[in-house]
Amino acid sequence: MKVLVDTSNNQGAVELLYFDTVSFNCLFSCFTDSYKGTDGRNHYGVVTKDGLWPLSDSSDKSTDLSQYKLRLGDLAHALLSLLVFAVVALLTPNIVGCYYSSFESTQKTLLVVLLPVVGVISITVFAVFPQQC
C-alpha cells in the first residue's frame, strides 16, 4: 500500500482508488477457496452459503463442493482482516497528511494504542473461529 500511495503524489482521488481496490481484494480473498479436482489440478471458487461456486468452467462434477459452505468464522475473518488493513492503511503518514492533516499530531498515539488493540481483538476472534483448512 505504501508504495502505491507514495507514487500518487498526494492526489486524494488516486489514493482513495488504491485504498478501495486493495480493501476489496482483502475482503474478497477471505471468501475464496480451492479444491483439487479429479484431474489432479487445483480449481478455485467463491464460497457461498450453498457451497463453493467454481470460477472456472469445470466439467468435473464428482467433487462435492457443498462442503465448502460459508460459515460465521469466514465472516468474522473477513471483517477483522478488513479492519486490520484499514487501521494500518489509514494511519500511514501520507494518508493522514492527505485526508486529515489536522490529525497528524495524534497519529503516533493512535498507532501506539490502536494497532495493538485491534491486533488483540483479531487474534482473540481468530482463536475462537479458527479457519478450517
Secondary structure, DSSP 8 states (H G I E B T S, - for coil): -HHHHHHTTT-HHHHHHHHHHHHHHHHHHTTEEEEE-TTS-EEEEEE-SSSEEESS-----SS-GGGS---HHHHHHHHHHHHHHHHHHHTSHHHHHHH-GGGHHHHHHHHHHHHHHHHHHHHHHHHHS----
